């Protein structure tokens, strides 16, 4: 469970505790108010209780806002540490493979990028443990300009077995998946670790949090029925890559 999930779970526990205790208090006040002899005391106590209840909910709201800001800051920091990283999917895997040669071949022959991009690779390795399906390859570049040139030409791989994606952190990956489920896979993509959505009114929105997605799904509740389903296994492969820690990337090159 990531930090945001833990903080959110703790907050939900606090909210449920407040609701339970205040619900019990309200029942007790209602029962006591039926006694005429204690009506005056109950009225004062009821007023104090509602003041306390208002204070508690304001405090909870502020805590939620602080947790969201803290989580966003952590997300942005981790996303920035991955800004020079891309993932290659669908590259055949073999024993004793030379990843740098395989990557250079894709970059030079399929993407037609400059030789400088191939020479700019600082780290490359497969993600996860060996399995029947080819694992994605993490590629870290020395310079952001080289990474950006490769990313800008990713559409040249359309129709092939190979694809390129950003190395999203788990919370952004989950947000991306949820956005695609609602708006369609052809209406959502990522840029600089943010999720970009082409809305039904043809406007574009960049989002980082689920709290930013929900108003959009409420405003545009109908999913595009013409969009196609994602290829089998795509989400599972990307999710496994998203949950890998940055420890296997090598030192960050900021």
C-alpha positions in Angstrom: 0.0 0.0 0.0 1.5 3.4 -1.0 1.7 6.4 1.2 -1.4 8.1 -0.2 -3.5 5.0 0.3 -2.3 4.7 3.9 -3.1 8.3 4.6 -6.5 8.1 2.9 -7.4 4.9 4.9 -6.4 6.5 8.1 -8.5 9.5 7.3 -11.5 7.3 6.5 -11.1 5.6 9.8 -11.1 8.9 11.6 -14.2 10.0 9.7 -16.0 6.8 10.6 -15.1 7.1 14.2 -16.5 10.7 14.3 -19.7 9.6 12.6 -20.2 6.7 15.0 -19.5 8.7 18.2 -21.6 11.7 17.0 -24.4 9.3 16.0 -24.5 7.8 19.5 -24.4 11.3 21.0 -27.4 12.4 18.9 -29.4 9.4 19.9 -28.7 10.2 23.6 -29.7 13.8 23.2 -32.9 12.8 21.5 -33.8 10.5 24.3 -33.0 13.0 27.0 -34.9 15.8 25.3 -38.2 13.8 25.8 -37.9 14.6 29.6 -39.5 18.1 30.2 -37.7 18.6 33.5 -34.3 18.5 31.8 -35.3 20.4 28.6 -33.3 23.6 29.4 -30.1 21.7 30.1 -30.6 19.6 27.1 -31.1 22.7 24.9 -27.7 24.1 26.0 -26.0 20.8 25.6 -27.5 20.3 22.2 -26.2 23.7 21.1 -22.7 22.9 22.4 -22.7 19.6 20.7 -23.6 21.1 17.3 -20.8 23.7 17.7 -18.4 20.9 18.5 -19.6 18.9 15.5 -19.1 21.9 13.1 -15.6 22.3 14.5 -14.7 18.6 14.0 -15.9 18.5 10.4 -14.0 21.7 9.6 -10.9 20.0 11.1 -11.4 16.9 9.1 -11.8 18.9 5.9 -8.6 20.7 6.6 -6.7 17.5 7.3 -8.0 16.0 4.0 -6.7 19.0 2.1 -3.3 18.8 3.8 -3.0 15.1 3.0 -4.0 15.7 -0.6 -1.4 18.5 -0.9 1.3 16.3 0.8 0.5 13.4 -1.5 0.6 15.6 -4.6 4.0 17.0 -3.6 5.3 13.4 -3.2 3.8 12.3 -6.5 5.3 15.3 -8.3 8.7 14.6 -6.8 8.7 11.0 -7.8 7.4 11.8 -11.2 10.2 14.3 -11.7 12.7 11.6 -10.9 11.3 9.6 -13.8 11.2 12.4 -16.4 14.2 11.0 -18.3 12.8 7.5 -18.3 10.8 5.7 -20.9 9.5 2.1 -21.1 9.7 -0.1 -24.2 7.1 -2.8 -24.5 6.9 -5.8 -26.8 10.7 -6.2 -27.4 11.5 -10.0 -27.7 13.5 -11.3 -24.8 16.3 -13.8 -25.1 19.1 -15.1 -22.9 22.3 -13.1 -22.9 20.6 -10.3 -24.8 22.4 -7.0 -25.5 19.7 -4.5 -24.6 21.6 -1.4 -25.7 22.0 -2.9 -29.2 18.3 -3.9 -29.3 17.2 -0.4 -28.1 19.6 1.4 -30.5 18.2 -0.7 -33.4 14.6 0.4 -32.6 15.6 4.0 -32.1 17.7 4.3 -35.3 15.8 2.0 -37.7 12.2 2.4 -36.6 12.0 5.8 -34.9 14.7 7.4 -37.1 16.1 9.4 -34.3 19.6 10.9 -34.3 22.5 8.8 -33.3 23.0 11.1 -30.3 19.8 9.6 -28.7 21.2 6.1 -28.8 24.5 7.2 -27.3 22.6 9.1 -24.6 21.2 6.0 -22.9 22.6 5.8 -19.3 20.6 2.8 -17.9 18.6 0.0 -19.5 17.2 -3.2 -18.0 14.1 -5.4 -17.9 11.5 -4.8 -15.3 10.3 -7.6 -13.0 11.2 -11.3 -12.8 11.4 -13.5 -15.8 8.1 -14.8 -17.3 6.7 -16.2 -20.5 5.8 -12.8 -21.9 8.6 -10.3 -22.8 9.1 -7.9 -19.9 9.2 -4.1 -20.5 12.5 -2.4 -20.8 13.3 0.6 -18.7 15.4 3.1 -20.6 17.0 6.1 -18.8 18.6 8.9 -20.8 21.4 11.3 -19.7 19.6 14.3 -21.1 15.9 15.1 -21.2 16.2 16.4 -24.8 17.1 12.9 -26.0 14.3 11.3 -24.1 11.9 13.9 -25.5 13.0 13.3 -29.1 12.3 9.6 -28.7 8.9 10.2 -27.1 7.9 12.6 -29.8 8.4 9.9 -32.5 6.6 7.1 -30.7 3.8 7.0 -33.2 6.2 5.6 -35.8 5.8 2.3 -33.9 2.1 2.2 -34.5 1.1 -1.1 -36.1 4.2 -2.9 -34.8 4.6 -5.2 -31.8 6.6 -2.5 -30.0 5.3 0.5 -28.1 6.7 3.2 -25.8 5.1 4.6 -22.6 6.1 6.9 -19.8 7.2 5.3 -16.5 4.2 6.4 -14.5 4.0 6.1 -10.7 1.2 3.9 -9.4 -1.2 6.7 -8.5 -0.9 8.3 -11.9 -1.2 4.9 -13.6 -4.4 4.1 -11.7 -5.7 7.6 -12.7 -4.8 6.9 -16.3 -6.6 3.6 -16.3 -9.7 5.0 -14.7 -9.8 7.9 -17.2 -9.5 5.5 -20.2 -12.3 3.4 -18.9 -14.6 6.4 -18.8 -13.5 8.4 -21.8 -12.0 5.8 -24.1 -8.5 4.6 -24.8 -8.2 7.0 -27.8 -9.2 10.0 -25.8 -6.5 9.7 -23.0 -2.8 9.8 -23.1 0.1 10.9 -20.8 2.5 13.8 -21.0 5.2 14.7 -18.5 3.6 12.2 -16.1 0.2 13.9 -16.3 -3.0 12.4 -17.7 -4.3 14.3 -20.7 -8.0 13.9 -21.6 -9.7 15.0 -24.8 -13.2 15.7 -23.6 -16.4 15.3 -25.6 -16.5 19.1 -26.1 -13.1 18.8 -27.8 -11.3 20.7 -25.0 -8.2 19.1 -23.3 -7.5 18.8 -19.6 -4.4 17.8 -17.8 -5.0 16.1 -14.5 -2.9 14.7 -11.7 -5.4 13.6 -9.0 -8.6 11.5 -9.0 -10.3 14.5 -7.3 -9.7 16.3 -10.6 -11.2 13.4 -12.7 -14.5 13.0 -10.8 -15.9 16.4 -11.8 -15.1 15.6 -15.4 -16.8 12.2 -15.3 -19.8 13.9 -13.7 -20.0 16.6 -16.4 -19.5 14.1 -19.2 -21.1 10.9 -17.9 -21.5 9.1 -21.2 -18.7 6.9 -22.4 -17.8 7.0 -26.1 -19.3 3.7 -27.4 -17.2 3.8 -30.6 -13.9 3.5 -28.9 -12.1 0.1 -29.1 -11.1 -2.1 -26.2 -7.4 -2.1 -25.2 -5.2 -5.0 -26.3 -5.2 -7.9 -23.9 -2.5 -7.7 -21.3 -1.5 -4.1 -22.0 -2.9 -2.8 -18.7 -1.3 -5.6 -16.7 2.1 -5.1 -18.2 2.0 -1.3 -17.7 0.7 -1.7 -14.1 3.6 -4.0 -13.2 6.0 -1.5 -14.6 4.3 1.3 -12.7 4.6 -0.4 -9.3 8.4 -1.0 -9.7 10.5 1.1 -7.4 13.0 3.5 -8.7 15.8 1.5 -7.0 16.3 -0.5 -10.2 16.6 2.5 -12.4 20.1 3.4 -11.3 21.0 6.8 -10.0 18.8 9.7 -11.0 20.1 12.1 -13.5 18.4 15.4 -12.8 
